Amino acid sequence: MDLKIIEQNDDYITIRIPTKSKKEKFIETEEEIAQKVNAVGKILTKDALKKLDEVEKIVKKDKEELVLKGEKKVL
């Protein structure tokens, strides 16, 4: 699976996704599509977490989640 990030900035990510399958059975092709979609999801999640980390910090303590923004603590 040869996904490649072509371009990335604060507003969007351009990803090249190959669409030709070497699989002979449709079920295998479906599985390959699901793997590609999951890989794209991982890229987007990683990007979102990176942006979130730049803005706020999530801290878990005693089963309670705190979101720290600057000096303020928000539940």
ZAKOLTOR-505708 format. One record per residue: residue number from 1; x, y, z of N, C-alpha, C in turn. Coordinates in pm, whole numbers, m for minus. Layout:
(bati NUM (X Y Z) (X Y Z) (X Y Z));
...
This chain:
(bati 1 (87 m118 0) (0 0 0) (90 123 0));
(bati 2 (86 195 m106) (182 303 m128) (115 440 m116));
(bati 3 (60 472 3) (3 605 24) (117 704 39));
(bati 4 (99 822 m13) (204 923 m2) (142 1060 19));
(bati 5 (191 1132 118) (147 1270 140) (216 1356 34));
(bati 6 (136 1418 m51) (187 1501 m159) (211 1643 m110));
(bati 7 (116 1694 m34) (125 1831 16) (49 1839 148));
(bati 8 (98 1923 238) (33 1938 368) (56 2079 420));
(bati 9 (m52 2140 468) (m40 2268 536) (m143 2271 648));
(bati 10 (m168 2386 707) (m261 2394 820) (m406 2366 782));
(bati 11 (m440 2383 654) (m579 2370 611) (m614 2237 545));
(bati 12 (m517 2170 483) (m548 2046 414) (m426 1958 397));
(bati 13 (m455 1831 364) (m351 1733 333) (m391 1670 199));
(bati 14 (m298 1667 106) (m320 1599 m20) (m245 1466 m14));
(bati 15 (m320 1356 m32) (m263 1222 m20) (m283 1148 m152));
(bati 16 (m176 1086 m201) (m186 1003 m322) (m219 861 m277));
(bati 17 (m329 808 m332) (m373 673 m296) (m384 591 m425));
(bati 18 (m305 485 m438) (m317 403 m558) (m453 333 m562));
(bati 19 (m512 326 m679) (m645 266 m691) (m645 134 m765));
(bati 20 (m534 97 m826) (m527 m29 m898) (m497 m142 m799));
(bati 21 (m580 m243 m800) (m562 m356 m710) (m503 m474 m787));
(bati 22 (m413 m545 m722) (m355 m665 m782) (m430 m789 m735));
(bati 23 (m535 m769 m657) (m611 m881 m604) (m708 m933 m711));
(bati 24 (m732 m1064 m711) (m821 m1123 m810) (m963 m1138 m759));
(bati 25 (m979 m1146 m627) (m1112 m1162 m569) (m1161 m1029 m513));
(bati 26 (m1291 m1004 m531) (m1347 m877 m487) (m1334 m859 m336));
(bati 27 (m1351 m965 m258) (m1342 m953 m112) (m1201 m908 m72));
(bati 28 (m1099 m955 m144) (m962 m912 m114) (m943 m765 m152));
(bati 29 (m1007 m724 m261) (m1001 m583 m302) (m1069 m496 m197));
(bati 30 (m1183 m542 m145) (m1252 m467 m39) (m1164 m453 84));
(bati 31 (m1094 m558 120) (m1003 m553 235) (m890 m454 210));
(bati 32 (m840 m452 88) (m734 m359 52) (m784 m214 61));
(bati 33 (m907 m191 16) (m967 m57 25) (m980 m16 171));
(bati 34 (m1027 m107 257) (m1042 m78 400) (m907 m43 462));
(bati 35 (m802 m114 423) (m668 m84 475) (m624 56 435));
(bati 36 (m654 94 311) (m616 228 263) (m694 336 337));
(bati 37 (m824 312 356) (m906 409 429) (m855 423 573));
(bati 38 (m820 312 636) (m765 317 772) (m633 392 776));
(bati 39 (m549 373 675) (m421 443 670) (m443 594 657));
(bati 40 (m541 634 575) (m574 776 563) (m625 829 697));
(bati 41 (m709 751 764) (m759 790 895) (m647 812 995));
(bati 42 (m546 727 992) (m432 742 1082) (m356 871 1053));
(bati 43 (m339 902 924) (m270 1026 886) (m347 1147 937));
(bati 44 (m480 1146 917) (m563 1260 960) (m568 1271 1113));
(bati 45 (m575 1157 1181) (m578 1158 1328) (m446 1212 1383));
(bati 46 (m335 1168 1327) (m204 1216 1371) (m194 1367 1351));
(bati 47 (m243 1416 1237) (m241 1559 1209) (m329 1635 1308));
(bati 48 (m449 1582 1334) (m540 1649 1428) (m482 1653 1568));
(bati 49 (m421 1544 1613) (m360 1541 1746) (m244 1639 1755));
(bati 50 (m166 1648 1648) (m55 1743 1646) (m108 1886 1662));
(bati 51 (m214 1918 1589) (m272 2053 1598) (m333 2076 1736));
(bati 52 (m397 1974 1792) (m456 1986 1925) (m347 2010 2029));
(bati 53 (m237 1938 2017) (m126 1955 2111) (m69 2096 2106));
(bati 54 (m77 2160 1990) (m26 2296 1977) (m116 2396 2049));
(bati 55 (m244 2363 2062) (m342 2456 2117) (m374 2426 2263));
(bati 56 (m391 2298 2294) (m432 2261 2429) (m366 2131 2469));
(bati 57 (m366 2107 2597) (m306 1985 2649) (m408 1912 2734));
(bati 58 (m426 1783 2708) (m522 1703 2783) (m445 1625 2889));
(bati 59 (m491 1636 3012) (m427 1567 3124) (m534 1482 3192));
(bati 60 (m500 1355 3218) (m593 1268 3289) (m538 1244 3429));
(bati 61 (m626 1261 3528) (m587 1239 3666) (m707 1183 3740));
(bati 62 (m687 1068 3804) (m794 1004 3883) (m924 994 3804));
(bati 63 (m916 940 3684) (m1032 919 3596) (m1101 1049 3554));
(bati 64 (m1035 1160 3575) (m1090 1290 3537) (m1003 1348 3427));
(bati 65 (m1065 1403 3325) (m990 1458 3215) (m991 1610 3221));
(bati 66 (m873 1669 3223) (m860 1814 3225) (m801 1860 3093));
(bati 67 (m854 1967 3038) (m799 2026 2918) (m734 2157 2959));
(bati 68 (m603 2162 2941) (m529 2281 2980) (m511 2372 2860));
(bati 69 (m554 2495 2874) (m537 2595 2770) (m466 2714 2834));
(bati 70 (m343 2730 2800) (m266 2837 2863) (m255 2811 3012));
(bati 71 (m303 2903 3093) (m296 2890 3238) (m428 2840 3297));
(bati 72 (m535 2838 3217) (m666 2800 3270) (m689 2651 3258));
(bati 73 (m762 2595 3353) (m800 2456 3350) (m949 2448 3321));
(bati 74 (m985 2371 3219) (m1125 2356 3180) (m1161 2209 3191));
(bati 75 (m1275 2179 3255) (m1320 2039 3264) (m1403 2004 3145));
